[in-house]
Amino acid sequence: MQLPNLTRDHIRQRCTAQSFTRGTEYFHDGAISNPVLHDWTLSATCHGTYPYRVSVELMPTGIAATRCSCPYDGEGECKHIVALLLTYIQTPDIICSIDALIATLSEKPKAQLLRIISELLSRTPDLASVARVYANMTEETGSETAPTAHELTVCAIVTTYRERIDRAFGPDFLEQHQLQKIITHLEGFVQHAKSLAHLGETELSLSILDALIHQSIVRYPDTLQRQELPRFVKKCATTFAQIAMNVEDSASIGSGIEIVHAPLREHYQMLLELSFEAEPIFISLLTRLLQQCCTIQESADLQATIEQCLDESPDRQAHVHLLFDFYFQAGRIGECLRLARRERENYLLIQTLFTLQQEAAAWQALETHPLSVDEYWCLLESPIATRIRGFTDKLLRIVSDSQPDTAIAVYDRLIEKTVLSRRREDYEKTRDYLMALRELYTQCDQENQWIPYLTHFRKRHARKRLLFQIIDAQHTI
């Protein structure tokens, strides 16, 4: 692990002159105590007006994030962070490396380790609850339940950035002009995340985007709730997906084996939990993001969470669709069909039956389970329609017989699609669809709407001479 080579100039660039001066005084006065370095996290206690907990998330190119428990809300870093960074630069020998300490402790006998634990618990009683959790773990469940150091680091970085972003939003309700200014500021975080991804620091990059998504959604009720913040969240989600999928692709190159990345799994779990708490406008965006990014192994980790929380979902359909997709990825076809039937998700049921080439069952389901116009259109636009011969004609017959009003809307979309082509065969399809549409208007006692529809159609496509030659040759239209 190559730690960054920081200088005093780096610190000066991150704070005001006053903070640097006061931080330098704190450093020389020995205000920093018990500095430790664990993975990329540098932390200590800084004794100012009160003892403050300070931490810095490092990365190979510099400083990723900082955190201090003091109330400072001015520009740049506070004096306590400055004091810690000066300790890192000028007296690195006093910083305790946790990784090196663990390596040393691993060689000690069990009895000595127990004495060390006993001493730690007597000096710091707050650690007792943590020790109890680990003590209650069995060998079989311990490795599954206990968070790894890597996972803890991810959560710490995300939390740090959430706090920084929350400070950018401020404590009060945001007027429109204030929100625009804040989003412009947050765009800088997005660009920083992209730059880190290009440098190979994907975990830190995803942590920033995770925090941006989370805090933007959490603070949405404090705004006028227009479209600016949802658009920004969508942009962050798109960037997150691109980076996450690049990580997945690079991990499988040359091995042919899917690798589950602990940091990715942690991000997906946090985003899933957020989707159960978010305003409805964000839920489908989050579930689509997870659907887009998660591998089979990662989705397996999330299935239990969805199953447990489904009854509490503010958008049950979005979470049902996500769970269905996870089941399907994992090959749990029986669970897919049971979920679709239980939730009366007719489209999911029919789509799955066609995908599994259970065509007889799928056609029967179409006859007994009505769909919406959009769902019928999705089937007509899917690969299923091109794979199965005569699919479109058969589907249209079923819809016309069972839902003539819906069939009118479906035919209207088909006409608008085929009329865009200049090929003769498509114009002939347009003619046939127009004939079927006229019959449907008659069947639904809406003949008075046919003439205005046809007049408007002719006016919009008046320049398509071949189209009307074909149509007018059929005197029934």
Buried (B, 14 or more C-beta within 10 A) or exposed (E): EEEBEBEBEBBBEBBBEEBBEBBBEBBEEEBBEEBBBBBBBBBBBBBBEEEBEBBBBBBBBEBBBBBBBBEBEEEBBBBBBBBBBBBBBEEEEEBEEBEEEEEEEEEEEEEEEEEEEEEEBEEEEEEEEEEEEEEEEEEEEEEEEEEEBEBBBBBBBBBBBBBBBBEBBEEEEBEEEBBEEBBEEBBEBBEBBBEBBEEEBBBBBBBBBBBBBBBBBBBBEBBEEEEBBBEBBBBBBBBBBBBBEEBBEEBEEEEEEEEBBBBBBBBBBBBBBBBBEBBEBBBBBBBBBBBBBBBEBBBBBBBEBBEEBBEEBEBEBBBBBBBBBBBBBBEBBEBBBEBBBEBEBBBBBBBBBBBBEBEEBBBEBBEEBBBEBEBBBBBBEBEBBEEBEEBBEEBBEBBBEBBBEBBBBBBBBBBBBBBEEEEEEBBBBBBBBBBBBBBBBEBEEBEEEBEEBBEEBBEEBEEBEEBBEBBEEEEEB
